[in-house]
Amino acid sequence: MQVRFIDLILDSRRAVFIAEQQSLVISDLFLGLGAARRKKEILPNSQHHDLWERLLGLLQDYKPEIVALLGDIKPGQGDLEYDEAEELQALFRKLQANERTVVQVVSHPERIVGPVVDATGITPVENYRIAPYTLMHRRRTFVYPRYNDHIGFWINGGVHPLFAVPTPDPRNNEAWLRYPAFLYTGFALVMPPFVSYAQGWEVIQVERLPKQAKAWSVLGGQLKEINLSTLPSPPETLRQIIRPPGKNKGKDANANTHAQG
């Protein structure tokens, strides 16, 4: 399913197509996690096949001249395990077919190097300009960016919008569902991640958005505009999703959880 906005096409397969410049934009592809996660039985094969099907479908349908990947292909551009190098090389052969230009936009200078970069042969950049759009992958600066001619309109893959929407349960009690979404803020379009397991961790608080904001939820291959003017604020318990602790942070995270409780 597609929604046309300005001269952009928002695709329910979690991608943006810039029509005039024949450019396909994807945030957090993370296909480089596939081989290792499948070996460790973390990532089901069904999710891996879904990524490939959506990606190949987008390439077939839009036939882009440029493919822009926002964010890391593997978190931290880190070590490749098992068959991940071969998997990434196969991916980039597909992406670069028909003389397509492939660009990777990362959030920090240190992400410009790493094993993933060596495997793909792509040199990442910190931002990339396509006509009036500046592609970026930043965590915080997205709601009130300063507009100027040098930056233009931002397309940001670094914040994955989640909206909590009230939905009555079968007994007509109030319940809430979280939806990944595309979010327009006035000077920026913020994208959902290409992979579902890279969801955002913060529910967007509607009262903090500018009046011109718009959002489209992504669910089951459908895009649906969210009526932000009538969307109530979610309960405090839904505003922050606790990120799982890292390998070396488990004790600190547990201590903070107990302190908050």
PyRosetta script that sets phi, psi and omega in degrees:
from pyrosetta import init, pose_from_sequence

init()
pose = pose_from_sequence("MQVRFIDLILDSRRAVFIAEQQSLVISDLFLGLGAARRKKEILPNSQHHDLWERLLGLLQDYKPEIVALLGDIKPGQGDLEYDEAEELQALFRKLQANERTVVQVVSHPERIVGPVVDATGITPVENYRIAPYTLMHRRRTFVYPRYNDHIGFWINGGVHPLFAVPTPDPRNNEAWLRYPAFLYTGFALVMPPFVSYAQGWEVIQVERLPKQAKAWSVLGGQLKEINLSTLPSPPETLRQIIRPPGKNKGKDANANTHAQG")
pose.set_psi(1, 143.7)
pose.set_omega(1, -177.5)
pose.set_phi(2, -126.7)
pose.set_psi(2, 149.4)
pose.set_omega(2, 170.5)
pose.set_phi(3, -129.0)
pose.set_psi(3, 127.5)
pose.set_omega(3, 177.2)
pose.set_phi(4, -90.4)
pose.set_psi(4, 129.4)
pose.set_omega(4, -179.1)
pose.set_phi(5, -140.8)
pose.set_psi(5, 122.1)
pose.set_omega(5, -170.5)
pose.set_phi(6, 56.2)
pose.set_psi(6, -123.4)
pose.set_omega(6, 173.2)
pose.set_phi(7, -111.1)
pose.set_psi(7, 26.0)
pose.set_omega(7, 178.2)
pose.set_phi(8, -103.0)
pose.set_psi(8, 150.5)
pose.set_omega(8, 171.7)
pose.set_phi(9, -114.0)
pose.set_psi(9, 116.9)
pose.set_omega(9, 174.7)
pose.set_phi(10, -89.3)
pose.set_psi(10, 124.5)
pose.set_omega(10, -175.2)
pose.set_phi(11, -110.9)
pose.set_psi(11, 135.7)
pose.set_omega(11, -178.1)
pose.set_phi(12, -65.6)
pose.set_psi(12, -11.3)
pose.set_omega(12, 173.8)
pose.set_phi(13, -79.9)
pose.set_psi(13, 13.4)
pose.set_omega(13, 174.3)
pose.set_phi(14, 71.3)
pose.set_psi(14, 49.4)
pose.set_omega(14, 178.3)
pose.set_phi(15, -143.8)
pose.set_psi(15, 160.6)
pose.set_omega(15, 174.9)
pose.set_phi(16, -121.9)
pose.set_psi(16, 135.3)
pose.set_omega(16, 176.4)
pose.set_phi(17, -115.6)
pose.set_psi(17, 122.2)
pose.set_omega(17, 176.6)
pose.set_phi(18, -90.6)
pose.set_psi(18, 102.1)
pose.set_omega(18, -166.2)
pose.set_phi(19, -62.4)
pose.set_psi(19, -49.7)
pose.set_omega(19, -174.2)
pose.set_phi(20, -63.6)
pose.set_psi(20, -31.0)
pose.set_omega(20, -178.1)
pose.set_phi(21, -101.3)
pose.set_psi(21, 5.8)
pose.set_omega(21, 177.2)
pose.set_phi(22, 50.3)
pose.set_psi(22, 49.3)
pose.set_omega(22, -174.3)
pose.set_phi(23, -122.4)
pose.set_psi(23, 130.6)
pose.set_omega(23, 178.1)
pose.set_phi(24, -104.0)
pose.set_psi(24, 130.3)
pose.set_omega(24, -177.0)
pose.set_phi(25, -119.9)
pose.set_psi(25, 130.2)
pose.set_omega(25, -179.8)
pose.set_phi(26, -132.3)
pose.set_psi(26, 140.6)
pose.set_omega(26, 178.7)
pose.set_phi(27, -111.2)
pose.set_psi(27, 132.8)
pose.set_omega(27, 176.9)
pose.set_phi(28, 50.9)
pose.set_psi(28, 67.5)
pose.set_omega(28, 176.8)
pose.set_phi(29, -62.4)
pose.set_psi(29, -48.0)
pose.set_omega(29, 174.3)
pose.set_phi(30, 55.0)
pose.set_psi(30, 25.4)
pose.set_omega(30, 176.6)
pose.set_phi(31, -66.5)
pose.set_psi(31, -22.7)
pose.set_omega(31, 178.8)
pose.set_phi(32, -65.8)
pose.set_psi(32, -6.7)
pose.set_omega(32, 174.8)
pose.set_phi(33, -85.3)
pose.set_psi(33, -12.0)
pose.set_omega(33, -166.4)
pose.set_phi(34, -58.6)
pose.set_psi(34, -59.3)
pose.set_omega(34, -172.5)
pose.set_phi(35, -59.7)
pose.set_psi(35, -46.8)
pose.set_omega(35, -177.6)
pose.set_phi(36, -65.4)
pose.set_psi(36, -42.4)
pose.set_omega(36, -178.0)
pose.set_phi(37, -69.0)
pose.set_psi(37, -34.4)
pose.set_omega(37, 178.4)
pose.set_phi(38, -69.6)
pose.set_psi(38, -39.3)
pose.set_omega(38, 177.8)
pose.set_phi(39, -61.4)
pose.set_psi(39, -38.1)
pose.set_omega(39, -179.0)
pose.set_phi(40, -88.5)
pose.set_psi(40, 3.8)
pose.set_omega(40, 179.2)
pose.set_phi(41, 59.4)
pose.set_psi(41, 34.7)
pose.set_omega(41, 175.1)
pose.set_phi(42, -92.5)
pose.set_psi(42, -39.3)
pose.set_omega(42, -178.0)
pose.set_phi(43, -108.4)
pose.set_psi(43, 114.5)
pose.set_omega(43, 178.5)
pose.set_phi(44, -63.2)
pose.set_psi(44, 148.0)
pose.set_omega(44, 178.3)
pose.set_phi(45, -58.1)
pose.set_psi(45, -31.2)
pose.set_omega(45, -178.5)
pose.set_phi(46, -61.2)
pose.set_psi(46, -39.3)
pose.set_omega(46, 178.6)
pose.set_phi(47, -67.8)
pose.set_psi(47, -39.7)
pose.set_omega(47, 178.9)
pose.set_phi(48, -61.8)
pose.set_psi(48, -45.8)
pose.set_omega(48, 179.5)
pose.set_phi(49, -64.6)
pose.set_psi(49, -36.3)
pose.set_omega(49, 179.4)
pose.set_phi(50, -62.8)
pose.set_psi(50, -40.6)
pose.set_omega(50, 178.7)
pose.set_phi(51, -60.7)
pose.set_psi(51, -48.1)
pose.set_omega(51, -179.1)
pose.set_phi(52, -63.6)
pose.set_psi(52, -43.3)
pose.set_omega(52, -177.9)
pose.set_phi(53, -62.4)
pose.set_psi(53, -44.3)
pose.set_omega(53, 179.9)
pose.set_phi(54, -66.6)
pose.set_psi(54, -43.6)
pose.set_omega(54, -178.9)
pose.set_phi(55, -62.8)
pose.set_psi(55, -49.3)
pose.set_omega(55, -179.2)
pose.set_phi(56, -65.4)
pose.set_psi(56, -35.5)
pose.set_omega(56, 177.0)
pose.set_phi(57, -63.5)
pose.set_psi(57, -41.3)
pose.set_omega(57, 178.6)
pose.set_phi(58, -64.2)
pose.set_psi(58, -42.4)
pose.set_omega(58, 179.0)
pose.set_phi(59, -63.6)
pose.set_psi(59, -39.9)
pose.set_omega(59, -179.2)
pose.set_phi(60, -69.5)
pose.set_psi(60, -43.0)
pose.set_omega(60, -174.2)
pose.set_phi(61, -73.1)
pose.set_psi(61, -41.9)
pose.set_omega(61, -174.2)
pose.set_phi(62, -96.4)
pose.set_psi(62, -23.6)
pose.set_omega(62, -176.8)
pose.set_phi(63, 47.4)
pose.set_psi(63, 57.3)
pose.set_omega(63, -175.3)
pose.set_phi(64, -69.2)
pose.set_psi(64, 153.7)
pose.set_omega(64, 172.6)
pose.set_phi(65, -91.3)
pose.set_psi(65, -23.5)
pose.set_omega(65, 178.3)
pose.set_phi(66, -129.9)
pose.set_psi(66, 135.5)
pose.set_omega(66, 171.1)
pose.set_phi(67, -119.0)
pose.set_psi(67, 120.4)
pose.set_omega(67, 179.7)
pose.set_phi(68, -109.8)
pose.set_psi(68, 123.4)
pose.set_omega(68, 178.3)
pose.set_phi(69, -105.2)
pose.set_psi(69, 115.1)
pose.set_omega(69, -179.8)
pose.set_phi(70, -93.4)
pose.set_psi(70, 128.3)
pose.set_omega(70, 178.5)
pose.set_phi(71, 94.9)
pose.set_psi(71, 178.2)
pose.set_omega(71, -179.8)
pose.set_phi(72, -68.8)
pose.set_psi(72, 149.7)
pose.set_omega(72, 172.0)
pose.set_phi(73, -85.2)
pose.set_psi(73, -28.3)
pose.set_omega(73, 166.3)
pose.set_phi(74, -136.4)
pose.set_psi(74, 138.7)
pose.set_omega(74, -175.4)
pose.set_phi(75, -50.3)
pose.set_psi(75, 127.1)
pose.set_omega(75, 178.9)
pose.set_phi(76, 73.9)
pose.set_psi(76, 7.9)
pose.set_omega(76, -175.9)
pose.set_phi(77, 54.3)
pose.set_psi(77, 34.4)
pose.set_omega(77, -166.3)
pose.set_phi(78, -78.4)
pose.set_psi(78, -165.8)
pose.set_omega(78, -175.2)
pose.set_phi(79, -61.4)
pose.set_psi(79, 147.0)
pose.set_omega(79, 177.2)
pose.set_phi(80, -100.5)
pose.set_psi(80, 133.1)
pose.set_omega(80, -177.0)
pose.set_phi(81, -115.8)
pose.set_psi(81, 154.4)
pose.set_omega(81, 176.0)
pose.set_phi(82, 52.7)
pose.set_psi(82, -123.3)
pose.set_omega(82, -174.9)
pose.set_phi(83, -99.5)
pose.set_psi(83, 21.3)
pose.set_omega(83, -174.5)
pose.set_phi(84, -64.6)
pose.set_psi(84, -37.4)
pose.set_omega(84, -179.9)
pose.set_phi(85, -61.8)
pose.set_psi(85, -45.9)
pose.set_omega(85, 178.9)
pose.set_phi(86, -63.6)
pose.set_psi(86, -37.1)
pose.set_omega(86, 179.8)
pose.set_phi(87, -64.7)
pose.set_psi(87, -43.5)
pose.set_omega(87, 179.7)
pose.set_phi(88, -66.2)
pose.set_psi(88, -40.2)
pose.set_omega(88, 179.6)
pose.set_phi(89, -64.2)
pose.set_psi(89, -38.7)
pose.set_omega(89, 176.2)
pose.set_phi(90, -64.0)
pose.set_psi(90, -40.9)
pose.set_omega(90, 178.3)
pose.set_phi(91, -59.4)
pose.set_psi(91, -47.8)
pose.set_omega(91, -175.1)
pose.set_phi(92, -72.8)
pose.set_psi(92, -25.4)
pose.set_omega(92, 172.5)
pose.set_phi(93, -63.7)
pose.set_psi(93, -39.8)
pose.set_omega(93, 177.0)
pose.set_phi(94, -66.0)
pose.set_psi(94, -45.2)
pose.set_omega(94, -176.8)
pose.set_phi(95, -64.7)
pose.set_psi(95, -37.1)
pose.set_omega(95, -174.5)
pose.set_phi(96, -90.7)
pose.set_psi(96, 2.5)
pose.set_omega(96, 178.4)
pose.set_phi(97, -61.5)
pose.set_psi(97, 155.4)
pose.set_omega(97, 179.4)
pose.set_phi(98, 59.7)
pose.set_psi(98, 29.5)
pose.set_omega(98, 175.9)
pose.set_phi(99, 61.5)
pose.set_psi(99, 30.2)
pose.set_omega(99, 176.3)
pose.set_phi(100, -68.9)
pose.set_psi(100, 145.4)
pose.set_omega(100, 172.5)
pose.set_phi(101, -87.0)
pose.set_psi(101, 129.5)
pose.set_omega(101, 178.0)
pose.set_phi(102, -116.1)
pose.set_psi(102, 127.9)
pose.set_omega(102, -177.9)
pose.set_phi(103, -124.7)
pose.set_psi(103, 137.9)
pose.set_omega(103, 172.3)
pose.set_phi(104, -115.5)
pose.set_psi(104, 126.1)
pose.set_omega(104, -179.7)
pose.set_phi(105, -109.5)
pose.set_psi(105, 121.5)
pose.set_omega(105, -177.2)
pose.set_phi(106, -115.1)
pose.set_psi(106, 168.1)
pose.set_omega(106, -172.5)
pose.set_phi(107, -91.2)
pose.set_psi(107, -23.4)
pose.set_omega(107, -174.8)
pose.set_phi(108, -136.0)
pose.set_psi(108, 149.2)
pose.set_omega(108, -178.9)
pose.set_phi(109, -57.7)
pose.set_psi(109, -33.2)
pose.set_omega(109, -177.6)
pose.set_phi(110, -68.5)
pose.set_psi(110, -15.2)
pose.set_omega(110, 178.4)
pose.set_phi(111, -82.8)
pose.set_psi(111, -0.2)
pose.set_omega(111, -179.5)
pose.set_phi(112, -76.8)
pose.set_psi(112, -15.5)
pose.set_omega(112, 178.2)
pose.set_phi(113, -122.2)
pose.set_psi(113, 159.5)
pose.set_omega(113, 177.8)
pose.set_phi(114, 146.3)
pose.set_psi(114, 167.3)
pose.set_omega(114, -179.1)
pose.set_phi(115, -55.7)
pose.set_psi(115, -35.3)
pose.set_omega(115, 179.5)
pose.set_phi(116, -64.3)
pose.set_psi(116, -40.8)
pose.set_omega(116, 179.1)
pose.set_phi(117, -62.5)
pose.set_psi(117, -41.4)
pose.set_omega(117, 179.1)
pose.set_phi(118, -62.4)
pose.set_psi(118, -37.1)
pose.set_omega(118, -177.6)
pose.set_phi(119, -73.4)
pose.set_psi(119, -37.1)
pose.set_omega(119, -174.6)
pose.set_phi(120, -88.2)
pose.set_psi(120, -27.5)
pose.set_omega(120, -176.7)
pose.set_phi(121, 77.3)
pose.set_psi(121, 6.9)
pose.set_omega(121, 179.1)
pose.set_phi(122, -96.3)
pose.set_psi(122, 130.6)
pose.set_omega(122, 176.0)
pose.set_phi(123, -92.0)
pose.set_psi(123, 110.7)
pose.set_omega(123, -177.8)
pose.set_phi(124, -66.3)
pose.set_psi(124, 157.4)
pose.set_omega(124, 176.2)
pose.set_phi(125, -126.9)
pose.set_psi(125, 162.6)
pose.set_omega(125, -178.0)
pose.set_phi(126, -83.0)
pose.set_psi(126, -26.3)
pose.set_omega(126, 170.7)
pose.set_phi(127, -156.6)
pose.set_psi(127, 165.7)
pose.set_omega(127, -174.6)
pose.set_phi(128, -148.3)
pose.set_psi(128, 130.2)
pose.set_omega(128, -176.2)
pose.set_phi(129, -99.4)
pose.set_psi(129, 127.7)
pose.set_omega(129, 171.7)
pose.set_phi(130, -124.5)
pose.set_psi(130, 102.3)
pose.set_omega(130, -178.4)
pose.set_phi(131, 52.3)
pose.set_psi(131, -122.3)
pose.set_omega(131, -176.6)
pose.set_phi(132, -81.1)
pose.set_psi(132, 1.0)
pose.set_omega(132, -172.8)
pose.set_phi(133, -106.8)
pose.set_psi(133, 136.5)
pose.set_omega(133, 171.7)
pose.set_phi(134, -110.5)
pose.set_psi(134, 117.6)
pose.set_omega(134, -179.4)
pose.set_phi(135, -86.5)
pose.set_psi(135, 135.4)
pose.set_omega(135, -177.2)
pose.set_phi(136, -148.8)
pose.set_psi(136, 169.1)
pose.set_omega(136, 178.3)
pose.set_phi(137, -142.2)
pose.set_psi(137, 80.3)
pose.set_omega(137, -175.5)
pose.set_phi(138, -123.3)
pose.set_psi(138, 149.8)
pose.set_omega(138, -173.7)
pose.set_phi(139, -80.0)
pose.set_psi(139, -43.1)
pose.set_omega(139, -165.8)
pose.set_phi(140, -111.1)
pose.set_psi(140, -41.6)
pose.set_omega(140, -171.1)
pose.set_phi(141, -79.7)
pose.set_psi(141, 89.2)
pose.set_omega(141, -177.2)
pose.set_phi(142, -146.0)
pose.set_psi(142, -21.3)
pose.set_omega(142, -175.4)
pose.set_phi(143, -84.4)
pose.set_psi(143, -45.7)
pose.set_omega(143, -179.3)
pose.set_phi(144, -124.3)
pose.set_psi(144, 60.3)
pose.set_omega(144, 177.6)
pose.set_phi(145, -68.1)
pose.set_psi(145, 148.8)
pose.set_omega(145, 177.2)
pose.set_phi(146, -79.6)
pose.set_psi(146, 126.7)
pose.set_omega(146, 180.0)
pose.set_phi(147, -85.1)
pose.set_psi(147, 133.0)
pose.set_omega(147, 167.1)
pose.set_phi(148, -152.3)
pose.set_psi(148, 165.2)
pose.set_omega(148, -174.3)
pose.set_phi(149, -63.3)
pose.set_psi(149, -29.1)
pose.set_omega(149, -177.8)
pose.set_phi(150, -69.1)
pose.set_psi(150, -39.4)
pose.set_omega(150, -178.2)
pose.set_phi(151, -87.6)
pose.set_psi(151, -43.6)
pose.set_omega(151, -176.4)
pose.set_phi(152, 70.0)
pose.set_psi(152, -140.9)
pose.set_omega(152, -177.8)
pose.set_phi(153, -95.7)
pose.set_psi(153, 128.6)
pose.set_omega(153, -177.9)
pose.set_phi(154, -87.1)
pose.set_psi(154, 142.2)
pose.set_omega(154, 163.1)
pose.set_phi(155, -118.6)
pose.set_psi(155, 113.2)
pose.set_omega(155, -169.9)
pose.set_phi(156, -113.0)
pose.set_psi(156, 128.6)
pose.set_omega(156, 177.2)
pose.set_phi(157, -106.2)
pose.set_psi(157, 5.4)
pose.set_omega(157, -172.1)
pose.set_phi(158, -88.9)
pose.set_psi(158, -14.0)
pose.set_omega(158, 177.4)
pose.set_phi(159, -121.4)
pose.set_psi(159, 118.3)
pose.set_omega(159, -177.4)
pose.set_phi(160, -97.0)
pose.set_psi(160, 103.7)
pose.set_omega(160, -172.8)
pose.set_phi(161, -64.2)
pose.set_psi(161, 135.1)
pose.set_omega(161, 170.2)
pose.set_phi(162, -123.7)
pose.set_psi(162, 136.9)
pose.set_omega(162, 174.9)
pose.set_phi(163, -121.4)
pose.set_psi(163, 134.7)
pose.set_omega(163, 174.9)
pose.set_phi(164, -93.7)
pose.set_psi(164, 121.5)
pose.set_omega(164, -175.7)
pose.set_phi(165, -118.6)
pose.set_psi(165, 127.5)
pose.set_omega(165, 179.0)
pose.set_phi(166, -68.7)
pose.set_psi(166, 131.5)
pose.set_omega(166, -179.3)
pose.set_phi(167, -141.2)
pose.set_psi(167, 116.6)
pose.set_omega(167, -178.7)
pose.set_phi(168, -60.3)
pose.set_psi(168, 141.1)
pose.set_omega(168, 176.0)
pose.set_phi(169, -81.5)
pose.set_psi(169, 178.5)
pose.set_omega(169, -177.5)
pose.set_phi(170, -56.9)
pose.set_psi(170, -23.8)
pose.set_omega(170, 178.4)
pose.set_phi(171, -94.9)
pose.set_psi(171, 10.8)
pose.set_omega(171, 178.7)
pose.set_phi(172, 68.2)
pose.set_psi(172, 20.4)
pose.set_omega(172, 172.3)
pose.set_phi(173, -85.1)
pose.set_psi(173, 153.4)
pose.set_omega(173, -178.7)
pose.set_phi(174, -68.8)
pose.set_psi(174, 130.1)
pose.set_omega(174, 175.1)
pose.set_phi(175, -136.9)
pose.set_psi(175, 162.8)
pose.set_omega(175, -178.3)
pose.set_phi(176, -128.8)
pose.set_psi(176, 140.9)
pose.set_omega(176, 173.8)
pose.set_phi(177, -119.5)
pose.set_psi(177, 140.8)
pose.set_omega(177, 176.7)
pose.set_phi(178, -98.0)
pose.set_psi(178, 130.7)
pose.set_omega(178, -179.8)
pose.set_phi(179, -119.3)
pose.set_psi(179, 130.6)
pose.set_omega(179, 167.1)
pose.set_phi(180, -67.0)
pose.set_psi(180, 154.6)
pose.set_omega(180, -172.8)
pose.set_phi(181, -155.5)
pose.set_psi(181, 159.9)
pose.set_omega(181, 161.2)
pose.set_phi(182, -87.3)
pose.set_psi(182, 139.0)
pose.set_omega(182, -179.5)
pose.set_phi(183, -130.6)
pose.set_psi(183, 124.1)
pose.set_omega(183, 173.7)
pose.set_phi(184, -101.9)
pose.set_psi(184, 129.3)
pose.set_omega(184, -174.0)
pose.set_phi(185, -114.1)
pose.set_psi(185, 0.4)
pose.set_omega(185, -177.3)
pose.set_phi(186, 116.7)
pose.set_psi(186, -52.4)
pose.set_omega(186, 176.4)
pose.set_phi(187, -117.6)
pose.set_psi(187, 2.6)
pose.set_omega(187, -176.8)
pose.set_phi(188, -147.5)
pose.set_psi(188, 149.2)
pose.set_omega(188, 168.3)
pose.set_phi(189, -112.5)
pose.set_psi(189, 123.8)
pose.set_omega(189, -177.3)
pose.set_phi(190, -107.6)
pose.set_psi(190, 133.3)
pose.set_omega(190, -168.1)
pose.set_phi(191, -104.3)
pose.set_psi(191, 151.5)
pose.set_omega(191, 168.1)
pose.set_phi(192, -76.4)
pose.set_psi(192, 161.2)
pose.set_omega(192, 177.9)
pose.set_phi(193, -74.2)
pose.set_psi(193, 152.7)
pose.set_omega(193, 177.8)
pose.set_phi(194, -68.7)
pose.set_psi(194, -33.1)
pose.set_omega(194, 179.5)
pose.set_phi(195, -100.7)
pose.set_psi(195, 138.0)
pose.set_omega(195, -175.8)
pose.set_phi(196, -67.9)
pose.set_psi(196, -29.4)
pose.set_omega(196, -177.0)
pose.set_phi(197, -79.8)
pose.set_psi(197, -0.3)
pose.set_omega(197, 174.1)
pose.set_phi(198, -102.1)
pose.set_psi(198, 34.4)
pose.set_omega(198, -177.2)
pose.set_phi(199, -60.8)
pose.set_psi(199, 162.0)
pose.set_omega(199, 176.0)
pose.set_phi(200, -70.1)
pose.set_psi(200, 167.8)
pose.set_omega(200, -178.2)
pose.set_phi(201, -116.3)
pose.set_psi(201, -3.4)
pose.set_omega(201, -179.3)
pose.set_phi(202, -126.7)
pose.set_psi(202, 125.9)
pose.set_omega(202, 175.6)
pose.set_phi(203, -74.3)
pose.set_psi(203, 131.5)
pose.set_omega(203, -178.6)
pose.set_phi(204, -67.0)
pose.set_psi(204, 132.0)
pose.set_omega(204, 177.1)
pose.set_phi(205, -93.5)
pose.set_psi(205, 111.4)
pose.set_omega(205, -171.4)
pose.set_phi(206, -59.5)
pose.set_psi(206, -35.6)
pose.set_omega(206, -176.8)
pose.set_phi(207, -65.7)
pose.set_psi(207, -15.2)
pose.set_omega(207, 179.9)
pose.set_phi(208, -94.6)
pose.set_psi(208, -4.2)
pose.set_omega(208, -178.9)
pose.set_phi(209, -85.3)
pose.set_psi(209, 151.6)
pose.set_omega(209, 174.6)
pose.set_phi(210, -67.5)
pose.set_psi(210, 158.9)
pose.set_omega(210, -175.2)
pose.set_phi(211, -61.4)
pose.set_psi(211, -29.6)
pose.set_omega(211, -176.8)
pose.set_phi(212, -83.6)
pose.set_psi(212, 4.1)
pose.set_omega(212, -176.8)
pose.set_phi(213, -65.0)
pose.set_psi(213, 147.2)
pose.set_omega(213, 174.4)
pose.set_phi(214, -136.9)
pose.set_psi(214, 153.5)
pose.set_omega(214, 179.4)
pose.set_phi(215, -146.9)
pose.set_psi(215, 148.0)
pose.set_omega(215, 178.2)
pose.set_phi(216, -130.4)
pose.set_psi(216, 120.0)
pose.set_omega(216, 179.2)
pose.set_phi(217, -75.4)
pose.set_psi(217, 151.4)
pose.set_omega(217, 179.9)
pose.set_phi(218, -118.9)
pose.set_psi(218, 118.0)
pose.set_omega(218, -179.5)
pose.set_phi(219, -156.3)
pose.set_psi(219, 124.5)
pose.set_omega(219, 174.1)
pose.set_phi(220, 55.5)
pose.set_psi(220, 40.5)
pose.set_omega(220, 179.5)
pose.set_phi(221, 76.7)
pose.set_psi(221, 11.0)
pose.set_omega(221, -179.5)
pose.set_phi(222, -117.3)
pose.set_psi(222, 148.2)
pose.set_omega(222, 171.1)
pose.set_phi(223, -115.7)
pose.set_psi(223, 132.6)
pose.set_omega(223, -179.4)
pose.set_phi(224, -139.0)
pose.set_psi(224, 127.4)
pose.set_omega(224, 179.8)
pose.set_phi(225, -68.2)
pose.set_psi(225, 134.0)
pose.set_omega(225, 178.1)
pose.set_phi(226, -91.4)
pose.set_psi(226, 129.5)
pose.set_omega(226, 178.4)
pose.set_phi(227, -79.3)
pose.set_psi(227, 92.6)
pose.set_omega(227, -175.4)
pose.set_phi(228, -67.6)
pose.set_psi(228, -26.4)
pose.set_omega(228, -177.4)
pose.set_phi(229, -68.7)
pose.set_psi(229, -23.7)
pose.set_omega(229, -179.3)
pose.set_phi(230, -112.4)
pose.set_psi(230, -0.1)
pose.set_omega(230, -177.2)
pose.set_phi(231, -75.6)
pose.set_psi(231, 119.1)
pose.set_omega(231, -179.5)
pose.set_phi(232, -74.2)
pose.set_psi(232, 159.6)
pose.set_omega(232, 176.1)
pose.set_phi(233, -68.4)
pose.set_psi(233, 138.9)
pose.set_omega(233, -179.2)
pose.set_phi(234, -74.6)
pose.set_psi(234, 160.2)
pose.set_omega(234, 174.6)
pose.set_phi(235, -58.2)
pose.set_psi(235, 154.1)
pose.set_omega(235, -178.5)
pose.set_phi(236, -56.7)
pose.set_psi(236, -33.2)
pose.set_omega(236, -178.1)
pose.set_phi(237, -67.1)
pose.set_psi(237, -18.3)
pose.set_omega(237, -179.1)
pose.set_phi(238, -99.4)
pose.set_psi(238, -8.2)
pose.set_omega(238, -173.3)
pose.set_phi(239, -73.6)
pose.set_psi(239, -29.2)
pose.set_omega(239, -178.9)
pose.set_phi(240, -126.8)
pose.set_psi(240, 124.9)
pose.set_omega(240, 176.1)
pose.set_phi(241, -97.5)
pose.set_psi(241, 126.1)
pose.set_omega(241, -174.9)
pose.set_phi(242, -73.3)
pose.set_psi(242, 123.0)
pose.set_omega(242, 178.8)
pose.set_phi(243, -74.1)
pose.set_psi(243, 134.9)
pose.set_omega(243, 178.3)
pose.set_phi(244, -58.8)
pose.set_psi(244, 140.7)
pose.set_omega(244, -177.7)
pose.set_phi(245, -66.1)
pose.set_psi(245, 147.4)
pose.set_omega(245, 175.3)
pose.set_phi(246, -74.5)
pose.set_psi(246, 176.8)
pose.set_omega(246, -175.3)
pose.set_phi(247, -59.7)
pose.set_psi(247, -36.7)
pose.set_omega(247, -175.1)
pose.set_phi(248, -104.6)
pose.set_psi(248, 9.9)
pose.set_omega(248, -174.8)
pose.set_phi(249, -118.8)
pose.set_psi(249, 7.0)
pose.set_omega(249, -174.8)
pose.set_phi(250, -58.7)
pose.set_psi(250, -45.9)
pose.set_omega(250, -177.6)
pose.set_phi(251, -65.4)
pose.set_psi(251, -44.5)
pose.set_omega(251, -179.9)
pose.set_phi(252, -63.9)
pose.set_psi(252, -42.0)
pose.set_omega(252, -179.4)
pose.set_phi(253, -63.4)
pose.set_psi(253, -42.4)
pose.set_omega(253, 179.2)
pose.set_phi(254, -64.0)
pose.set_psi(254, -39.9)
pose.set_omega(254, 179.9)
pose.set_phi(255, -63.8)
pose.set_psi(255, -41.3)
pose.set_omega(255, 179.0)
pose.set_phi(256, -65.7)
pose.set_psi(256, -38.4)
pose.set_omega(256, 179.6)
pose.set_phi(257, -62.1)
pose.set_psi(257, -44.5)
pose.set_omega(257, 179.9)
pose.set_phi(258, -66.1)
pose.set_psi(258, -37.0)
pose.set_omega(258, -178.8)
pose.set_phi(259, -65.5)
pose.set_psi(259, -37.8)
pose.set_omega(259, 179.9)
pose.set_phi(260, -72.2)
pose.set_psi(260, -29.4)
pose.set_omega(260, -177.8)
pose.set_phi(261, -77.6)
pose.dump_pdb("model.pdb")
